Amino acid sequence: MQLYNQYCNGMLIVALRFVKDTMEAEDIVQEAFIKAFTKLEQYKAEVSFGAWLKRIVINKCIDVLKARKQRLIELEEHHLNLVDTEYENDWMVDDSITMDDVKMAIEDLPEKYRYVVMLYLIEGYDHQEISEILSISEVASRTQLSRGKQKLQLALKTEKNGTRS
């Protein structure tokens, strides 16, 4: 019960970022805890229990979204371009942009970019972890992040110029 109380609220916030429905997020968190407790012998302590549980919650969220037919569109690897690393390091937004502006802009991204952007920028996963979570290649993760960040930056510039509806 102590583990549940310690991690419940944080895992609910993670689930809400994906499913946007409190009741559904609560169900996901409950299912994630059940899975974690029944698979406790698989926990190797290579990462914190919270990180392990968070991975389970995110996987459950993605399963729910897939079941809802909100499938991520997988890009064919031969259509993907490698990410320009200079662009990766040169990503800035105007100081007048608020965190709420960023959150709204992320919400408006197409799903195939939104989840990679959320996992990378908000949840802090690397491309290898994202590729495992979303069942896409690392190249697809890098490309979708790059394109998602470009769309996000464009949306935030539009927001700053006052032309966003």
Salt bridges, closest charged atoms under 4 A:
GLU24 OE1 - ARG68 NH2 2.70
GLU88 OE1 - LYS149 NZ 3.51
ASP94 OD1 - LYS160 NZ 3.64
GLU107 OE2 - LYS20 NZ 3.00
ASP108 OD2 - ARG164 NH2 2.17
GLU123 OE2 - ARG17 NH1 2.35
GLU123 OE1 - LYS54 NZ 2.75
GLU132 OE1 - ARG55 NH2 2.85
GLU138 OE1 - ARG142 NH2 3.89
GLU159 OE1 - ARG164 NH1 3.36
